[in-house]
Amino acid sequence: MNLQFFKQLSECLICSTCTGDGAPSSSRVFVVRRDQDIYIHTLRKLFNESHGIFMGLQRSEEELAGKSRKAQLVQVSKNYRSVIRACMEDMHQAAALKLGPAFLQVSILSAMELIWNLCEILFVEAATAGPLLLRLLDWVRLHVCDVDSMVREVLSSESPSKHKLFWNVVDVFVLQGRMDEARHLLSKEASANPASMNMYKILDDFMKKMPVPSLGNTQTLTELELKWQHWHEECQRYLQDGTFASNPHMESICKILLGDEDAILEKKELMTTWYHFLVTRLLYSHPTVKPMELRFYAQSSMDLFLGGESSPEPLDMILMAAFEFEMHQVIKECSIVLSNWWFVAHLTDLLDHCKLLQSHNLYFGSNMREFLLLEYASGLFSHHSLWQLGVDYFDHCPEYGRVYLELHIERIPLSTEQKALKVLRICEQRQMHEQVRSICKIMAMKALRNNRLGSALSWSIRAKDAAFATLISDRFLKDYCEKGCFSDLDLIDNLGPSMLLSDRLTFLGKYREFHRLYGEKRFAEAARLLLTLMTAHIAPCSFWMTLLTDALPLLEQKEVIFSAEQTYELMRCLEDLTAGNPDKQKFQDDDVETTKVEMLRLALARNLARVIVKEGTVEGS
Amino acid sequence: QTLLQHSSGQEKVSQPRWEPQPRARLMTALTFSSKCGIVSIQDNRISIWSVGDLGNTGLNGEYHGEPHLLCDIQHNGDVMDMQFLDQERIVVASSTGTVTIFRHHQNNQTLSADHRWAKAHYHVDQDTSCGGAACTGVVCNNPEIVTVGEDGRINLFRADQKDAVRTIDNADSSTLHAVTFLRTTEILTVNSIGQLKIWDLRQQRNEPSQIFSLAGDRVPLHCVDRHPNQQHIVATGGQDGMLSIWDIRQGTMPVSLLNAHEAEMWEVHFHPSDPDHLFTCSEDGSLWHWDTSANVSEKPSFLHQGGRSTAYLSHSTMNQSVVSAWLSNDPTKDRMEITNLIPNQTLSVNSLDVLGPCLVYGTDAEAIYVNRQLFA
């Protein structure tokens, strides 16, 4: 089987199959599309809104320094994320209505938001030790939602402390550092079970007093560490004293508070992911963790959590790369895993604005950011209406953007004039004159083929295409010669300054004017015009015969119109015309042509005679 | 204070239109249609959205709901123009040259295609023609419907009749971009060689009764609208973004030329009940509100806020006794406020519609915007 591939720039691969021996068989043509994602209906909101955010970022103030710039960039990152979430919302609703393969998309979007959020914390915001932990806690709380339904169930039951999943929920709260909620639930247990009141009070006290990093600068890291150390030791003492020995649940909670890895690992099912485990570990053993230390904890957490039973999935590897601050690795892995360039293009652009990416010169495209944006935008161009977004992306690729745009924009199918106008406007704004000419020519040609001469002229005027204007005028003149009258008078009579676009067009306009003057019986002016058309060489040579024939009725008028000089001119024109014409092709028309010429000669001679007499006559006698 | 509700639809928005409402009803329905592809999956749709109860506004006149979709229906080809025929029926012009009447069934909130004129616009010789001819403009005056297209053809339909009542072939040698009623028997068309033509439909000859054109370059005209009360005042918008005001009783050239947008002006609308206000939208992404209702005072001759271009008024006739501010020729008394209603413009605003205090417009960024407090 032979496979022949024809690659079109419009991102569509068409391959045909036929048998090797060339025998006739059923051949099939497959249309393969790259970037299938852009055709997913519900993702369009993502593309459109993120385009707005992207443009806002490109235009934003570069001069803002330090904190305000960072705050601005963090806001941009949050905006991107909220767009992803909005899209997920829509997909959920669509899934509820059973419209399309939404489920897979929702989980992909969810993963994208997870990764983006982490990158925002580590790279864009570059959270430092202290706030870092708080951000990571928020991140975990937001994204590990498998337990939400269980939590809801327990909280809404009549007596939560009797619910069989009660302790699970308390554990969840503790693991996620949600102390207040945990304490609240525990108080219910304590009131239901007075025997454990003592233990509860102690535990509650510990949970209340646990030192956590604060967002403001109210305490230094050293202070926090000291306090934490002190608290940790106290807690340790109580555990060792066997205070909680009678209640295994509380004991386990205490162990978790002390950062006992085994105790935490026991709650694997409640944490569901290794990164949850990581954050919990950090919360209870190294709350002042520094960003650069994350990698060690991350690696060990993943190993401990997966325990050699399962191997890490792509998502895990991406998150690991993020914890290791290997930005390029993150981008590379995401590019491989995701089916669309959207995510990596926008994330890389943002990171670039944060001045975090050293320029890695790649073979294709000047740097990673540009390469990804070019790929993403090229994908957009294969879509019948998202291409407009692609234009803006190309604009912001300094090295190759323009070239890509030039190539892509010429290949957009121009189904209506309005679409063509939009494309033209884009080209004109960027001084892409070649493309303007090319598009106008295409539209003008189409119009010409459909016999819409006015439209064709309008396109030629837009492109200032003199050659095409000449073509159109020739068409008019041809029509005139065949039919004996002008078509589309509304156009020719109203050419205005556009007449000057090409000589032929000027001739057409003037010729029509001649006819009008003749119709209004302004013979002298008509005659003058006619002569000018020939002598000033505005008329094409092929048309001279017609013009001279038009002169006949003027010559035959009762009143003498042409002056002697004018008549001489006409005669000269006639002689020029007949002299330069070897008789090669006129055998058939010989009779007609020669008759015409003879009639003209006769008329001219007669006119000459009359005018000599008239001009020689003294006036008034 | 203007309140903008933003609903990001999933399709390119063209032709949002307000549904005409009887006085009793407070609900406004916002109609917009999606303009999408041809080659791939068919996802062109006409949709009816509800923007909720106008009466249900908070203390500050704020309304916090998003427009929600009531119903939609498949449509073949891009939607080039759309107008309500009556309370329930919408006439839609397609890029395939077809004109369709859709009916909105209010009781069960569905849309159905009532009637279709399949080849309303086409290029003459079907065998050698190069592509189809889009129907570019439609205007209704129940039960009459007039359409114009890229084929330079004018069709007159009646809603209940299968065939066209009248067709003027080759009415224009260039593309007709828009049409509107001048009087019940006369229509105005604009074309791509900068001409405004009046056609008298009572007459049998296929010639316009009057032709107006711009002085200077024959810039294509894209849109036209007539003053609701004073029928001699007509506004047109051109490819260079210029707004022209014409008095068709006199002269063949515009009365005023206002340098407005930086790219094609797609639509121009006089406010139906308050015609001192005019709205224009453009490919350059802006939507301008032109307000001549201000009282005469000692303030400078024109005042504009927010817009990026300057307004330039030129007058070509000097002896008029017309009251309308649009034709007023005294520079010291002219006062026009021009406001750009879009704070962050990016892509083209393709279409707009205005009813009462509400404005709706759609952009190429596939979003519809509703502004409920135009005159606050």
Contacts between the chains, C-beta under 8 A, distances in Angstrom:
chain1	res1	chain2	res2	distance
A	39	B	40	6.2
A	39	B	41	6.5
A	41	B	10	5.9
A	41	B	43	6.7
A	42	B	10	7.0
A	44	B	10	4.6
A	44	B	11	7.4
A	44	B	366	6.4
A	45	B	8	5.1
A	45	B	10	5.8
A	45	B	366	7.7
A	48	B	8	6.2
A	48	B	365	5.3
A	48	B	366	4.7
A	48	B	367	6.9
A	49	B	8	6.0
A	51	B	346	7.6
A	51	B	365	6.9
A	52	B	344	7.6
A	52	B	346	6.2
A	52	B	365	6.6
A	55	B	346	5.9
A	56	B	344	7.5
A	383	B	37	7.5
A	384	B	36	6.7
A	384	B	37	3.5
A	384	B	38	6.4
A	384	B	39	6.4
A	384	B	40	6.9
A	385	B	11	7.7
A	385	B	12	4.9
A	385	B	35	7.0
A	385	B	36	5.6
A	385	B	37	6.3
A	385	B	364	8.0
A	385	B	366	7.9
A	388	B	347	6.0
A	388	B	364	5.5
A	389	B	347	8.0
A	389	B	365	7.9
A	392	B	346	7.7
A	413	B	38	7.5
A	413	B	39	7.3
A	415	B	38	5.6
A	415	B	78	7.3
A	415	B	95	6.2
A	415	B	131	7.5
A	415	B	134	8.0
A	416	B	78	6.3
A	416	B	80	7.0
A	416	B	95	4.7
A	416	B	134	4.6
A	416	B	150	7.4
A	417	B	134	7.0
A	417	B	136	7.7
A	417	B	150	5.9
A	417	B	175	5.9
A	417	B	192	7.7
A	418	B	80	7.1
A	418	B	134	7.7
A	418	B	136	7.8
A	421	B	239	7.3
A	421	B	264	6.0
A	421	B	283	7.6
A	422	B	283	6.5
A	422	B	348	6.8
A	422	B	364	7.8
A	425	B	263	5.2
A	425	B	264	6.7
A	425	B	283	5.5
A	445	B	130	7.8
A	446	B	130	4.5
A	446	B	131	6.2
A	449	B	128	6.7
A	449	B	129	7.2
A	449	B	130	4.3
A	450	B	123	4.0
A	450	B	124	7.2
A	450	B	125	8.0
A	450	B	129	5.4
A	450	B	130	5.6
A	450	B	131	7.8
A	450	B	133	7.4
A	450	B	151	7.4
A	451	B	123	7.4
A	451	B	124	6.1
A	451	B	125	7.6
A	452	B	123	7.6
A	452	B	150	7.5
A	452	B	151	7.2
A	452	B	152	6.2
A	452	B	173	6.5
A	452	B	174	6.6
A	452	B	175	7.0
A	453	B	173	5.2
A	453	B	174	8.0
A	454	B	152	7.2
A	454	B	172	6.5
A	454	B	173	3.2
A	454	B	174	2.9
A	454	B	175	7.7
A	454	B	191	7.1
A	454	B	192	7.0
A	454	B	193	5.4
A	455	B	150	7.3
A	455	B	152	7.8
A	455	B	173	7.5
A	455	B	174	4.6
A	455	B	175	5.0
A	455	B	192	5.9
A	457	B	174	7.3
A	457	B	193	6.9
A	458	B	174	5.4
A	458	B	175	7.5
A	458	B	192	4.3
A	458	B	193	5.3
A	458	B	218	7.6
A	458	B	220	5.9
A	461	B	217	7.7
A	461	B	218	7.0
A	487	B	173	7.5
A	488	B	173	3.6
A	490	B	172	6.8
A	490	B	173	6.4
A	490	B	195	7.0
A	490	B	197	7.9
A	490	B	208	7.5
A	490	B	211	6.5
A	491	B	173	4.6
A	491	B	174	6.9
A	491	B	193	6.3
A	494	B	193	6.9
A	494	B	195	6.4
A	494	B	211	7.1
A	494	B	213	5.4
A	494	B	218	7.1
A	495	B	218	7.4
A	496	B	194	7.9
A	496	B	213	7.2
A	496	B	215	7.9
A	496	B	216	6.9
A	496	B	217	7.0
A	496	B	218	5.2
A	497	B	216	6.2
A	497	B	217	5.9
A	497	B	218	7.9
A	498	B	217	6.7
A	498	B	218	5.5
